[in-house]
Amino acid sequence: MGELLKTTLELQLLQLNCHFTWKLTEKVIELYELDELKDRLYNQLDFLTTKNKYMVHNLLSYIKHLKGDYPEAIVHLEKAEEMISESYSDNTNSKYLVTYANYAWVYYMMEDYEKSNIYLEKVKSIYKEHQLSLHDNIEFSEVYGEQGWFLLKISAKNYEKAKECFKKALETEPDDPEWNTGYATAVYRLEAIESRLYADTSHESLPLLKRAVELNPKDSVVKTLLGLKLQELKQIKEARKYIKEALEQTPHHPYVLRYAAKFYRQAEMIDEALDVLKTAVNCIHNSAFLHHQIGLCYRQKMKRLKKARRHHDVSNDEEINRLIKNAILHFEMVLKHKQSFVHAYADLANMYKEAKKYDKAEETFQKAFNIKSFTAVEKQQLHSSYAHFQEYDRKSKSDAIKHYKEGLKIPENTFSRQYCENALKRLANRMVKTDASDAYGFSLLGFIYKLNQNKLDAIECYEKALKFDPNNEEYLSELCDLKLNVG
């Protein structure tokens, strides 16, 4: 094939709607995460019961391409094609769209341009059947739905986009069980993130989860999500009903077990949660989520014992140390399998701290700061946790202030930001109360006021700071900047 025809082929491939054009490259899927994602997908092939399991093969094909294994990429596409053929007997051509588009891209990467063009033509023919072309700004619900599941499986950064994809899929197929489940799951996960970060959380997912369960009563996983949402809303009796139903329906399904365990842990039924989690981890040894939940259970039991010791003067150091050791073991397993799990770094560091292993805690925090893929909010959480560690365990006020400031600089108004702000205010007020001429204390208050857009109070604080440290260029620069922008 000549260069001109090759370029023409590539331009047409770029019009296809598939994994290769969904703008997720190595920059988004970090290379060190590919193996963890691949393992998760193989686990899903073992345990998922949905007819849409072919989508897992399509994503595995894309991952194999990222790792340069094109023959294996083709093998997964063949399996996807076979599953579609077996599961959908009528009017299924549009189900093949993403698979054929992926074929076209993989063969193009293999420089087999003839086969690439064959699959490109297959995609075009499906569009023609529906009197459409690749140029039309119209897409099939199957494509939007598969893109939604793809985004959900990649990372939390893509949940909002996944939600929009499922919403578009539902515009043409409002009663499709898979798209309803996908939409409800995306909204539920977004709300779960909100509840960890912000004071106000929406509950849009409740009716969506109920509808998903109604449309697909055999889906035990979505039943557990509904149970967790009802628990969050304090509708405990109904929540227990759905958790019980899901466990009776699929008692050995690891995804059902992990959400049921979360339900038990949140209900303070720690031993029940651990029993369920141990069953689940026997099915999936390499699940970061399961090991994290087990670690949280041991941490919760440790806190209970420490509280009992304080209140009842009970000596149980040996048991406390055993629980700390177990928590550390499982938090370490989390990071072995998923290096981008921000909560696990802070949880592990805090457990090292409980074990008086402060150097190991420091090392864990530093590893976390070297992860480039964390979002701004995740970095904010990390700065908040590390600042607390520096202030209370390392007794380093200067390092604590440095990281409280870094957390406060990130504008997302989360619990972590509020914690950083309150801590800085406490330290600054203590400084100026102890010494009314403490310039640094006034500069910290000025810093807080400035970031919160309270410019007049910020000016007043920086003026006081300059009064007691008149040659400080940083304070002078901040004051000039504020006065130029006040209004």
C-alpha positions as CSV (number, residue, x, y, z in Angstrom):
1,M,0.0,0.0,0.0
2,G,1.4,3.4,-1.0
3,E,1.9,6.2,1.6
4,L,-1.1,8.1,0.3
5,L,-3.5,5.1,0.7
6,K,-2.0,4.4,4.1
7,T,-2.6,8.0,5.2
8,T,-6.2,7.8,3.8
9,L,-6.8,4.6,5.7
10,E,-5.5,6.1,9.0
11,L,-7.7,9.2,8.6
12,Q,-10.7,6.9,8.2
13,L,-9.7,4.8,11.2
14,L,-9.6,8.0,13.3
15,Q,-13.3,8.4,12.6
16,L,-14.1,5.1,14.2
17,N,-15.6,5.1,17.7
18,C,-13.6,2.5,19.6
19,H,-11.0,2.0,22.3
20,F,-8.3,3.4,20.0
21,T,-10.1,6.7,19.6
22,W,-11.5,7.2,23.1
23,K,-8.4,9.3,24.0
24,L,-7.1,6.9,26.6
25,T,-3.4,6.3,25.9
26,E,-0.4,5.3,28.1
27,K,-0.6,8.8,29.5
28,V,-4.0,8.1,31.1
29,I,-3.5,4.4,31.7
30,E,-0.2,4.5,33.5
31,L,2.1,1.7,32.4
32,Y,2.5,0.3,35.9
33,E,-1.3,0.0,36.2
34,L,-1.7,-2.1,33.1
35,D,-1.0,-5.4,34.8
36,E,-3.4,-4.6,37.6
37,L,-6.1,-3.7,35.2
38,K,-5.4,-6.8,33.1
39,D,-5.7,-9.1,36.2
40,R,-9.0,-7.4,37.2
41,L,-10.4,-8.0,33.7
42,Y,-9.4,-11.7,33.7
43,N,-11.1,-12.0,37.1
44,Q,-14.3,-10.5,35.6
45,L,-14.2,-13.1,32.8
46,D,-14.3,-15.8,35.5
47,F,-17.1,-14.3,37.6
48,L,-19.3,-12.0,35.5
49,T,-22.5,-13.5,34.2
50,T,-23.6,-10.7,31.9
51,K,-24.1,-11.3,28.1
52,N,-21.9,-8.3,27.6
53,K,-18.8,-10.1,28.7
54,Y,-17.5,-9.6,25.1
55,M,-16.7,-6.0,26.2
56,V,-14.1,-7.4,28.6
57,H,-12.3,-9.1,25.7
58,N,-12.4,-5.9,23.7
59,L,-10.7,-4.0,26.5
60,L,-8.2,-6.8,27.0
61,S,-7.4,-6.6,23.3
62,Y,-6.7,-2.8,23.7
63,I,-4.4,-3.5,26.7
64,K,-2.5,-6.2,24.8
65,H,-1.9,-3.6,22.0
66,L,-0.6,-1.1,24.6
67,K,1.9,-3.8,25.7
68,G,2.8,-4.5,22.0
69,D,1.3,-8.0,22.0
70,Y,-0.7,-7.8,18.8
71,P,-1.3,-11.5,18.2
72,E,-2.9,-11.8,21.7
73,A,-4.9,-8.6,20.9
74,I,-6.3,-10.4,17.9
75,V,-7.1,-13.5,20.0
76,H,-9.2,-11.4,22.4
77,L,-11.1,-9.8,19.5
78,E,-11.8,-13.3,18.1
79,K,-13.3,-14.3,21.5
80,A,-15.3,-11.1,21.6
81,E,-16.7,-11.8,18.1
82,E,-17.5,-15.4,19.1
83,M,-19.3,-14.3,22.3
84,I,-21.5,-11.7,20.4
85,S,-22.4,-14.4,17.9
86,E,-23.4,-16.9,20.7
87,S,-25.3,-14.4,22.9
88,Y,-27.2,-12.3,20.4
89,S,-29.1,-14.1,17.6
90,D,-31.1,-11.3,16.1
91,N,-30.4,-7.8,14.9
92,T,-27.0,-7.8,16.5
93,N,-24.8,-6.2,13.8
94,S,-24.4,-3.0,15.8
95,K,-23.0,-5.1,18.7
96,Y,-20.0,-5.8,16.5
97,L,-19.1,-2.2,15.8
98,V,-16.5,-1.7,18.5
99,T,-15.0,-5.1,17.9
100,Y,-14.6,-4.6,14.2
101,A,-13.2,-1.1,14.7
102,N,-10.6,-2.5,17.1
103,Y,-9.7,-5.2,14.6
104,A,-9.1,-2.5,12.0
105,W,-6.8,-0.6,14.3
106,V,-4.8,-3.7,15.5
107,Y,-4.2,-4.9,11.9
108,Y,-3.2,-1.3,11.0
109,M,-0.7,-1.4,13.9
110,M,0.6,-4.7,12.6
111,E,1.0,-3.1,9.1
112,D,-1.5,-5.5,7.6
113,Y,-3.4,-2.8,5.8
114,E,-5.4,-5.1,3.7
115,K,-7.1,-6.8,6.7
116,S,-7.4,-3.4,8.4
117,N,-9.4,-2.2,5.4
118,I,-11.6,-5.3,5.4
119,Y,-12.7,-4.5,9.0
120,L,-13.1,-0.8,8.2
121,E,-15.5,-1.8,5.4
122,K,-17.4,-4.1,7.8
123,V,-18.0,-1.1,10.1
124,K,-19.1,1.1,7.2
125,S,-21.5,-1.6,6.0
126,I,-23.3,-1.6,9.4
127,Y,-23.7,2.1,9.3
128,K,-25.1,1.9,5.8
129,E,-27.7,-0.7,6.9
130,H,-29.0,2.1,9.2
131,Q,-28.6,4.7,6.5
132,L,-25.7,6.4,8.3
133,S,-22.1,7.1,7.6
134,L,-18.9,7.6,9.7
135,H,-19.2,11.3,9.1
136,D,-22.7,11.5,10.8
137,N,-22.6,12.9,14.3
138,I,-24.9,10.0,15.4
139,E,-23.8,6.9,17.3
140,F,-25.3,3.6,18.3
141,S,-26.4,2.9,21.9
142,E,-24.2,-0.2,21.9
143,V,-21.1,2.0,21.2
144,Y,-22.0,4.5,23.9
145,G,-22.7,1.7,26.3
146,E,-19.4,-0.1,25.6
147,Q,-17.6,3.2,26.0
148,G,-19.3,3.7,29.3
149,W,-18.2,0.4,30.7
150,F,-14.7,0.9,29.4
151,L,-14.4,4.2,31.2
152,L,-15.9,2.8,34.4
153,K,-13.3,0.0,34.4
154,I,-10.3,2.3,33.8
155,S,-10.3,4.7,36.8
156,A,-12.4,7.1,38.9
157,K,-11.1,10.0,36.8
158,N,-13.5,8.8,34.0
159,Y,-16.7,8.2,36.0
160,E,-18.3,11.5,34.9
161,K,-17.6,10.8,31.3
162,A,-18.9,7.2,31.7
163,K,-22.1,8.6,33.2
164,E,-22.6,10.7,30.1
165,C,-22.0,7.8,27.8
166,F,-24.6,5.6,29.5
167,K,-27.0,8.5,29.5
168,K,-26.6,8.8,25.7
169,A,-27.1,5.0,25.3
170,L,-30.4,5.2,27.3
171,E,-31.7,7.9,25.0
172,T,-32.4,5.3,22.3
173,E,-32.7,2.2,24.5
174,P,-34.3,3.5,27.8
175,D,-35.2,0.0,29.0
176,D,-31.9,-1.8,28.3
177,P,-30.8,-3.5,31.6
178,E,-27.1,-3.2,30.9
179,W,-27.2,0.5,30.2
180,N,-29.5,1.2,33.2
181,T,-27.1,-0.8,35.4
182,G,-24.1,1.1,34.0
183,Y,-25.7,4.5,34.5
184,A,-26.8,3.7,38.0
185,T,-23.3,2.3,38.8
186,A,-21.5,5.4,37.4
187,V,-23.8,7.8,39.4
188,Y,-23.4,5.7,42.6
189,R,-19.6,5.7,42.3
190,L,-19.5,9.5,41.7
191,E,-21.7,10.0,44.9
192,A,-19.4,7.6,46.8
193,I,-16.4,9.8,46.0
194,E,-18.4,12.9,46.9
195,S,-19.3,11.5,50.3
196,R,-15.7,10.9,51.1
197,L,-14.7,14.4,50.1
198,Y,-17.6,16.8,50.7
199,A,-20.2,17.6,53.3
200,D,-23.1,17.7,50.8
201,T,-23.8,14.5,48.8
202,S,-26.5,14.0,46.3
203,H,-28.6,10.8,46.2
204,E,-29.6,10.7,42.5
205,S,-28.4,7.0,42.3
206,L,-31.1,5.6,44.6
207,P,-34.0,5.6,42.1
208,L,-31.5,4.6,39.3
209,L,-30.3,1.6,41.3
210,K,-33.8,0.5,42.1
211,R,-34.7,0.7,38.4
212,A,-31.6,-1.3,37.5
213,V,-32.5,-4.0,40.0
214,E,-36.1,-4.1,38.6
215,L,-34.9,-4.4,35.0
216,N,-32.2,-7.0,35.8
217,P,-33.2,-8.9,39.0
218,K,-30.5,-11.6,38.3
219,D,-27.7,-9.0,38.7
220,S,-26.7,-9.6,42.3
221,V,-23.9,-7.0,42.2
222,V,-26.2,-4.1,41.5
223,K,-28.4,-5.3,44.4
224,T,-25.4,-4.9,46.8
225,L,-24.9,-1.3,45.5
226,L,-28.5,-0.6,46.2
227,G,-28.1,-2.1,49.7
228,L,-25.1,0.2,50.4
229,K,-26.9,3.3,49.2
230,L,-29.9,2.5,51.4
231,Q,-27.5,1.9,54.3
232,E,-26.1,5.4,53.7
233,L,-29.6,6.8,53.8
234,K,-30.3,5.0,57.1
235,Q,-32.9,2.7,55.5
236,I,-31.3,-0.2,57.2
237,K,-34.2,-2.8,57.1
238,E,-34.5,-2.5,53.3
239,A,-30.7,-2.3,52.9
240,R,-30.3,-5.7,54.7
241,K,-33.0,-7.2,52.4
242,Y,-31.0,-6.5,49.3
243,I,-27.7,-7.6,50.7
244,K,-29.3,-10.9,51.9
245,E,-30.9,-11.5,48.5
246,A,-27.6,-10.9,46.7
247,L,-25.7,-13.3,49.0
248,E,-28.4,-16.0,48.6
249,Q,-28.4,-15.5,44.8
250,T,-24.6,-15.7,44.3
251,P,-23.0,-16.8,47.6
252,H,-19.5,-17.2,46.1
253,H,-19.4,-14.2,43.7
254,P,-16.4,-12.1,44.9
255,Y,-17.9,-8.8,43.8
256,V,-21.0,-9.4,45.8
257,L,-19.0,-10.6,48.7
258,R,-16.8,-7.4,48.7
259,Y,-19.8,-5.0,48.7
260,A,-21.6,-7.1,51.4
261,A,-18.4,-6.9,53.5
262,K,-18.4,-3.2,53.1
263,F,-22.0,-3.1,54.3
264,Y,-21.1,-5.2,57.4
265,R,-18.0,-3.1,58.2
266,Q,-20.0,0.1,58.0
267,A,-22.5,-1.5,60.3
268,E,-19.7,-2.2,62.8
269,M,-20.1,-6.0,62.2
270,I,-16.4,-6.4,61.8
271,D,-16.1,-10.2,62.3
272,E,-18.9,-10.8,59.8
273,A,-17.1,-8.5,57.3
274,L,-13.8,-10.3,57.8
275,D,-15.5,-13.7,57.2
276,V,-17.0,-12.5,53.9
277,L,-13.8,-10.9,52.8
278,K,-11.7,-14.0,53.5
279,T,-14.1,-16.0,51.3
280,A,-13.8,-13.4,48.5
281,V,-10.0,-13.1,48.7
282,N,-9.8,-16.9,48.3
283,C,-11.5,-16.4,44.9
284,I,-9.4,-13.4,43.9
285,H,-6.0,-13.3,45.6
286,N,-4.8,-10.2,43.8
287,S,-7.7,-7.8,44.5
288,A,-6.4,-4.5,45.9
289,F,-10.0,-3.6,46.9
290,L,-10.4,-6.8,49.0
291,H,-7.1,-6.4,50.7
292,H,-7.8,-2.8,51.5
293,Q,-11.2,-3.7,53.1
294,I,-9.5,-6.4,55.2
295,G,-6.9,-3.9,56.3
296,L,-9.6,-1.5,57.3
297,C,-11.4,-4.2,59.3
298,Y,-8.2,-5.0,61.3
299,R,-7.6,-1.3,61.8
300,Q,-11.2,-0.9,63.1
301,K,-10.7,-3.8,65.6
302,M,-7.4,-2.3,66.7
303,K,-9.1,1.1,67.4
304,R,-11.8,-0.7,69.4
305,L,-9.2,-2.4,71.6
306,K,-7.2,0.7,72.2
307,K,-10.4,2.5,73.2
308,A,-11.3,-0.3,75.6
309,R,-7.8,-0.2,77.1
310,R,-8.2,3.6,77.8
311,H,-11.7,3.2,79.3
312,H,-11.3,0.0,81.3
313,D,-7.5,-0.2,81.9
314,V,-7.4,-3.5,80.1
315,S,-4.0,-4.8,79.0
316,N,-4.2,-6.2,75.5
317,D,-1.0,-4.9,73.8
318,E,-0.3,-8.3,72.3
319,E,-3.7,-8.5,70.5
320,I,-3.4,-4.8,69.4
321,N,0.1,-5.5,67.9
322,R,-1.3,-8.5,66.1
323,L,-4.1,-6.4,64.6
324,I,-1.6,-3.7,63.5
325,K,0.6,-6.3,61.9
326,N,-2.3,-7.8,60.0
327,A,-3.5,-4.4,58.8
328,I,0.0,-3.6,57.6
329,L,0.2,-6.9,55.8
330,H,-3.0,-6.2,53.8
331,F,-2.3,-2.5,53.1
332,E,1.1,-3.6,51.7
333,M,-0.7,-6.1,49.5
334,V,-2.9,-3.3,48.2
335,L,0.0,-1.3,47.0
336,K,1.7,-4.4,45.5
337,H,-1.4,-4.9,43.3
338,K,-2.4,-1.2,42.7
339,Q,0.3,1.4,43.0
340,S,-2.1,4.3,42.4
341,F,-4.4,3.6,45.4
342,V,-4.0,6.9,47.2
343,H,-5.9,5.9,50.4
344,A,-3.8,2.8,50.8
345,Y,-0.6,4.9,51.1
346,A,-2.0,7.0,54.0
347,D,-3.6,4.0,55.6
348,L,-0.3,2.0,55.4
349,A,1.8,5.0,56.7
350,N,-0.6,5.4,59.6
351,M,-0.4,1.8,60.5
352,Y,3.5,2.0,60.4
353,K,3.1,4.9,62.8
354,E,0.9,2.8,65.1
355,A,3.7,0.2,65.0
356,K,6.2,3.0,65.9
357,K,7.9,2.4,62.5
358,Y,8.2,6.1,61.7
359,D,10.9,5.7,59.0
360,K,8.7,3.2,57.2
361,A,5.8,5.7,57.4
362,E,8.0,8.4,56.0
363,E,9.2,6.2,53.2
364,T,5.5,5.3,52.3
365,F,4.5,8.9,52.1
366,Q,7.5,9.7,49.9
367,K,6.6,6.9,47.5
368,A,3.1,8.4,47.3
369,F,4.4,11.9,46.5
370,N,6.3,10.3,43.5
371,I,3.1,9.0,41.9
372,K,2.4,11.3,39.0
373,S,-1.1,10.2,38.1
374,F,-2.8,11.4,41.3
375,T,-5.6,13.9,40.8
376,A,-5.4,17.3,42.5
377,V,-7.9,16.1,45.1
378,E,-5.8,13.0,45.8
379,K,-2.7,15.2,46.2
380,Q,-4.7,17.4,48.6
381,Q,-5.6,14.3,50.7
382,L,-2.0,13.2,50.7
383,H,-0.7,16.6,51.8
384,S,-3.3,16.7,54.6
385,S,-2.3,13.2,55.9
386,Y,1.4,13.9,55.7
387,A,1.1,17.3,57.4
388,H,-0.8,15.6,60.3
389,F,2.0,13.0,60.5
390,Q,4.7,15.7,60.6
391,E,2.9,17.8,63.2
392,Y,1.9,15.0,65.7
393,D,4.4,12.2,65.1
394,R,7.5,13.9,63.7
395,K,6.9,17.0,65.9
396,S,8.0,19.1,62.9
397,K,5.9,22.2,62.9
398,S,7.7,23.7,59.8
399,D,7.2,20.6,57.6
400,A,3.6,20.4,58.8
401,I,2.9,24.0,57.9
402,K,4.5,23.5,54.5
403,H,2.1,20.6,53.6
404,Y,-0.9,22.2,55.2
405,K,-0.2,25.2,52.9
406,E,0.1,22.9,49.9
407,G,-3.2,21.2,50.7
408,L,-4.9,24.6,51.1
409,K,-3.5,25.8,47.7
410,I,-5.6,23.2,45.9
411,P,-8.9,24.9,45.5
412,E,-11.3,21.9,45.7
413,N,-13.3,22.6,48.9
414,T,-13.0,19.1,50.4
415,F,-12.8,17.8,54.0
416,S,-9.1,17.6,53.5
417,R,-8.8,21.3,52.5
418,Q,-11.0,22.3,55.5
419,Y,-8.7,20.3,57.7
420,C,-5.6,22.0,56.3
421,E,-7.2,25.4,56.8
422,N,-8.3,24.7,60.4
423,A,-4.8,23.4,61.3
424,L,-3.0,26.4,59.8
425,K,-5.4,28.8,61.6
426,R,-4.8,27.0,64.9
427,L,-1.0,27.1,64.5
428,A,-1.0,30.7,63.3
429,N,-3.3,31.9,66.1
430,R,-1.2,30.1,68.6
431,M,2.0,31.9,67.3
432,V,0.5,35.4,67.5
433,K,-1.1,34.6,70.9
434,T,2.2,33.4,72.3
435,D,4.1,36.4,70.7
436,A,2.1,39.4,69.5
437,S,5.0,40.4,67.3
438,D,5.3,37.0,65.4
439,A,5.5,38.1,61.8
440,Y,5.3,34.6,60.5
441,G,2.1,33.9,62.3
442,F,0.5,37.0,60.8
443,S,1.8,36.0,57.3
444,L,0.1,32.5,57.7
445,L,-3.2,34.2,58.5
446,G,-2.7,36.5,55.5
447,F,-2.0,33.4,53.3
448,I,-5.3,31.8,54.4
449,Y,-7.4,34.9,53.9
450,K,-5.9,35.5,50.5
451,L,-6.7,32.0,49.3
452,N,-10.2,32.4,50.5
453,Q,-10.6,35.7,48.6
454,N,-10.8,37.7,51.8
455,K,-8.4,40.3,50.6
456,L,-9.0,43.1,53.1
457,D,-8.2,40.8,56.1
458,A,-5.3,39.4,54.1
459,I,-3.9,42.9,53.6
460,E,-4.3,43.7,57.3
461,C,-2.4,40.5,58.3
462,Y,0.5,41.1,55.8
463,E,0.8,44.7,57.0
464,K,1.2,43.4,60.6
465,A,3.7,40.8,59.3
466,L,5.7,43.6,57.6
467,K,5.5,45.8,60.7
468,F,7.4,43.1,62.7
469,D,9.6,42.0,59.8
470,P,10.0,45.1,57.5
471,N,12.7,43.7,55.2
472,N,10.8,40.5,54.3
473,E,10.5,40.5,50.5
474,E,7.9,37.8,50.4
475,Y,5.5,39.7,52.7
476,L,6.0,42.9,50.7
477,S,5.4,41.1,47.4
478,E,2.1,39.5,48.7
479,L,0.9,42.9,50.1
480,C,1.6,44.7,46.8
481,D,-0.2,42.0,44.8
482,L,-3.2,42.2,47.1
483,K,-3.4,46.0,47.0
484,L,-3.2,46.0,43.2
485,N,-6.0,43.5,42.9
486,V,-8.3,44.7,45.7
487,G,-11.6,46.1,44.6
